[in-house]
Amino acid sequence: MATKKSRKKANAEIVGFCCNYTVSVEPSVLKERGLVPENIEFKRLPCTGRLEVPAILDAFAEGAKAVFVAGCKIDECHNLSGSKRAAKRVQYARKILEELGLEPERLEMVFVPRGESEPIVEAARELKMRLSTMEGQS
Amino acid sequence: MYCPRPIADVYNERLDITRATHIDFPQAIPTSYYIDPKACLRVNYQTCNLCAQTCTAGAIDFSQKPKNLKLKVGSVILAPGFGRVSHDVLEKFGYGRYPDVVTSYEFERLTCASGPTEGHLIRPSDHTTPKKIAFLQCIGSRDVTCDNGYCSSVCCMYAIKEASVAKEHEPDLDISLFFMDVRTQGKGFDAARKRAEEKYGFNVIRARVPKIDQIDSQLALTWTTDDGQSHSDLFDMVVLSVGLDAPEDAHAIADIAGIELNSYDFCKTSHGAPLSTTKKGVYVAGAFQGPKDIPESVTQASGVAAIASELLKEGRGTQTVTITYPEEDKALEEEEPRIGVFVCHCGVNIAGVVDVKAVRDYAASLPNVAYYEDTLYSCSQDALKAIAEKVKENRLNRVVIAACSPRTHEPLFQETLRSIGLNPALFEMANIRDQCAWVHAQEPEEATQKSKDLVRMAVAKARLLEPLAQPTVDVTPKALVLGGGAAGMTVALSIADQGFETILVEKSKELGGNLRKLTWTVDGQDARKILKDLIKKVEKHPKIDIMLEAELESTSGYVGNFTSTVSKGGKTEMVNHGVLVIATGGEEHKPKGYCYGESRQVVTQLELEQKIAKGKSAFKTTKNVVMIQCVGSRGEDLQHCSRLCCTQAVKNALKIKELKPETNVYIFYRDMRTYGFAEDLYREARQKGVIFLRYTPDQKPEVVKQGRGIKVNAYDRLLGEDISIPANLVVLSTGIAPGENENLSKLLKVPLTQEGFFLEAHAKLRPVEVAVDGIYLCGLAHGPKGLEEAVSQAKAAAAKAAIPLVKGKVAVEPIVSHIDKATCIGCGICATLCPFNAIQMVKDGKRKKAETITASCKGCGICASHCPVLAINMGGFTDEEIFAQIHAFSPEGCGEELEAEKK
């Protein structure tokens, strides 16, 4: 399905789906200051519970090498069960990745205290590291 | 020093460590050590006792117990100040979690030269210098979530001050300030803010930052501006401009004193009587009455003193202790000069740059120097005592202190001389702090050399110093009050109640002034009733003489002995009085433009108020009311902010909503300056649907006539487009213009500010006095202010004016001009130039000669510098003394003189 649709060539190496309550600082500022790796794209969602599996797979189809989903802490979710749902879907998407022959480590779910940007920045860096070690091995 | 118990230095906001036995700061009064009982090992664990054993004076006595004292007093004054905003509020902004989020108190200490970092601005986390700082305003103020709905009134200005100080330390700093409204409504504050913004290039952002985030030890802020745009940026340091809270023990104070508190736990008062609590005899001053800045606090402090003085006039003088000075040791003064030189370290203020010990040793080589020493803080109490002892011990008869500015410290040192029987004029200061350590902070060697030069010059002058007489003159126990408005009447009443005859001079036909035009006060009281009561009291008072339709024509004399002529109905009357109070008021500014005067539908706030007073019928056909703030103020016709128009507009908007709730009220503003508790009214107005629209000076709203009606065209910043509001009524907040002060200013020789208001002697410390002794100032003549502040100020002026009246005698400045009659040619140049009317021409035989009225002379020296025949000498600054000082500037000059003397 993904191959049939004409997709714009995405440059982002890492895509981060962030819930509205987790990232407060403008991503452009984070990039400008070099706080996050280049080639990263933040996609802001009203709630990570809204995130469907195809959207995650689409990100890979568009050229992302790794994806993370940042939701509220399980018991602090603004929409009660949003991040719980997201975690389940991420789990499912990892299985699909595996079936497709991709390493499931390329997809990660992180739980972040509300309104704090540092854990997200760290997640992005961690994923970047993971990518480079993976590329080193292959 | 021996105390083994380290504790956090609370004075330095816990940024430093001190001992359980400590002095908070070197200039503390009294400067004696005290023991923190919570930390002391002896008090808590019965161990240690080191200090008591080592104290050679045996001054530490652990057997002392707290005692209950019973005092019989006639009046109680509450001045407990303000409390701190609670930690919970600060924690919302990451305080305590992120080390580089600091409070404004901490920032103040960090930028202070005698603070924990000696003024080096550092980040608490890693001790590096920050490059980018953000100031967040309204922390714990204007915030109903922490029950502090009021505005703290002072934070906008202090943030600008702190930012300026930081910028002086680190010129490359990038500073952003986040305001909701910029509330710099104090006298001269707007101008100071503008200057600072231009000079330091602050980034002024109008937004409230909801929270702080930290990434890689940088602080991330996200905010939304009023155009709906979201922004983020990273900073090295964030300063929380913390508001003023009610004192923590407000309830305990209220219970003890039996007074009521307001809803924010500040003392409950009313606008007509701002210094009175709900209990008779108990009065309040300062921030406990409501958040306020230094000038207002100092004013209120004097104000309550007046009230207490009214109440207790029967007992006046019954418990006073008089300072007696020893007889002057004339014989010692006449001996060959024996000079003592004391060089001050001023902590690190001077010693950090100047080599104080080298300067001290250098002083030893100067002629007539009999004693020399260096001191850590010369102005501290024990140092003063030590200086006095040394002077006595060594029979010194001239003293030179090389320290800070004589402007602030000379009187202190002179007092010390007096206390040991030396004439205060036998004293000279060299300002090696300001003129050496501060301005040459980067060149320590040169600074030391210059200090030596200054000390040498001071010594040269000190050798020629002569004692000066310190005469006193009697005071006419009567006051003249100019202006019969709220302020003038309050002053007259208070002075009269303190027991002195008062003449109240009013220009118009009736008393009342601007208060006559008000219908109710901001706190909802009937303004007309306040006025009526006030007039009744003034008219009935046996000690007040009211002169209506009268004006001051001329004044001569000096503090304690003024003679004025007042014209009344074509006749003039001579009045003798000891003091004079200016309470001549101001007037509502009449603006140009905005169709004012062209359309009956365009009115000022005061005109609106009279319309509202007529009741609902006046608004029968009114659907839309548009108010425009800062018409004429803040840079149009008037440069200043008129302080009260925002509150007045909100008050009137609420009245309209009360009369006819379906009326649409729009208020165009630049900054809503509803400071203090008036913020409640602002919030209420928003809740009741008054629409507030901000405009900038480059996009002012326009009032246009359209057929028979009018409309207001403006740019709506929230919508991002031009809007047009058809209005039934346009109300202009026009601010307060000074009255015709120029004549009076010339008559009394009291200077005006640039805006045309009278200038006080010191903005913060002497807010109701002017440069001329015996003349006091209050009300709108001083600057725009509301009724509450005018009344406080009037009381303050009454307190200050009563001082010479009570004393019955005034001391005359010893530094006065002295005219040598034999040399004087009677040209009169000095008399015309004297800014204080202190020189009169007196017939001396056939010719007129100039004569100094010593009581009026302020010692400025203008006369001496202009006298064509050098007949005028200034006490303490004679030509010989000055020349000696100048000669000493060149080291050779000093040497030559020495040699000449030897020959």
Chai-1 contact restraints between the chains, C-beta under 6 A:
chainA,res_idxA,chainB,res_idxB,connection_type,confidence,min_distance_angstrom,max_distance_angstrom,comment,restraint_id
A,S24,B,D213,contact,1.0,0.0,6.0,A-B,restraint_1
A,S24,B,T222,contact,1.0,0.0,6.0,A-B,restraint_2
A,V25,B,A220,contact,1.0,0.0,6.0,A-B,restraint_3
A,V25,B,T222,contact,1.0,0.0,6.0,A-B,restraint_4
A,V25,B,S232,contact,1.0,0.0,6.0,A-B,restraint_5
A,E26,B,S232,contact,1.0,0.0,6.0,A-B,restraint_6
A,V29,B,S232,contact,1.0,0.0,6.0,A-B,restraint_7
A,R33,B,L234,contact,1.0,0.0,6.0,A-B,restraint_8
A,L35,B,I215,contact,1.0,0.0,6.0,A-B,restraint_9
A,G115,B,K211,contact,1.0,0.0,6.0,A-B,restraint_10
A,E116,B,D213,contact,1.0,0.0,6.0,A-B,restraint_11
A,S117,B,D213,contact,1.0,0.0,6.0,A-B,restraint_12
A,S117,B,I215,contact,1.0,0.0,6.0,A-B,restraint_13
A,S117,B,A220,contact,1.0,0.0,6.0,A-B,restraint_14
A,E118,B,Q214,contact,1.0,0.0,6.0,A-B,restraint_15
A,E118,B,I215,contact,1.0,0.0,6.0,A-B,restraint_16
A,V121,B,I215,contact,1.0,0.0,6.0,A-B,restraint_17
